Amino acid sequence: MREPDRIIRLKTVLSRTGLSRSTIYRKIAEGTFPAQLKISTTGTGWHESDINRWIADPVSWRPKRQCDEVR
C-alpha cells in the first residue's frame, strides 16, 4: 500500500527550495513551479511529491497532466 502524500506549508517549501516567497508565486504564475492547493479557508499547502519532483529537476519540471495522475 502506498503511503499518503504529505501536505507541506510555505515555510517548508521556502526552506527546501531556497527560493523566496515572491519567486515561488511568480514561478507558479509562469507554470514553472507546482501550484499550491487550498487546505482550509485561509491555508494553502503543496503536495510534498510535487516539490520533490521540482527539486530533482527544476529546469524541465512541468505539471502532471490529469490523465497521468490516474495511472
C-alpha positions as CSV (number, residue, x, y, z in Angstrom):
1,M,0.0,0.0,0.0
2,R,1.3,3.4,-1.0
3,E,2.0,6.0,1.7
4,P,-0.2,9.1,1.5
5,D,1.4,12.2,0.0
6,R,2.1,14.7,2.8
7,I,1.0,18.3,2.5
8,I,3.7,20.8,3.3
9,R,3.3,24.5,4.1
10,L,5.0,27.6,2.6
11,K,7.7,27.8,5.3
12,T,8.9,24.2,4.5
13,V,8.7,24.9,0.7
14,L,10.9,28.0,1.2
15,S,13.4,26.1,3.2
16,R,13.6,23.1,0.9
17,T,13.8,25.1,-2.4
18,G,15.9,28.1,-1.3
19,L,13.6,30.3,-3.3
20,S,12.0,33.5,-1.9
21,R,8.2,33.8,-1.4
22,S,7.8,36.2,-4.4
23,T,9.9,33.9,-6.7
24,I,7.7,30.9,-5.8
25,Y,4.5,32.8,-6.6
26,R,6.0,34.3,-9.8
27,K,7.0,30.8,-10.9
28,I,3.5,29.4,-10.1
29,A,2.0,32.1,-12.4
30,E,4.5,31.2,-15.1
31,G,3.7,27.5,-14.8
32,T,7.2,26.5,-13.8
33,F,6.5,25.6,-10.2
34,P,3.9,23.4,-8.6
35,A,0.7,25.3,-7.7
36,Q,-0.5,25.2,-4.1
37,L,-3.8,23.6,-3.0
38,K,-6.3,25.0,-0.6
39,I,-6.3,23.1,2.7
40,S,-8.6,25.4,4.7
41,T,-10.4,28.7,4.3
42,T,-7.2,30.6,4.8
43,G,-4.5,28.0,4.4
44,T,-2.7,26.5,1.4
45,G,0.0,23.9,1.0
46,W,1.8,21.8,-1.6
47,H,2.0,18.0,-2.2
48,E,5.4,17.0,-1.0
49,S,5.9,14.8,-4.0
50,D,5.3,17.8,-6.4
51,I,8.0,19.8,-4.5
52,N,10.4,16.8,-4.6
53,R,9.9,16.4,-8.4
54,W,10.6,20.1,-8.8
55,I,13.7,20.0,-6.7
56,A,15.0,16.9,-8.6
57,D,14.7,18.8,-12.0
58,P,13.7,22.4,-11.7
59,V,14.6,23.4,-15.3
60,S,12.4,20.8,-17.1
61,W,9.6,20.5,-14.4
62,R,6.1,20.6,-15.8
63,P,2.8,20.0,-14.0
64,K,1.5,16.4,-14.3
65,R,-1.4,16.1,-16.7
66,Q,-4.7,14.9,-15.2
67,C,-4.6,11.6,-17.1
68,D,-1.0,10.9,-15.7
69,E,-2.3,11.1,-12.1
70,V,-5.0,8.5,-12.7
71,R,-2.4,5.8,-13.7
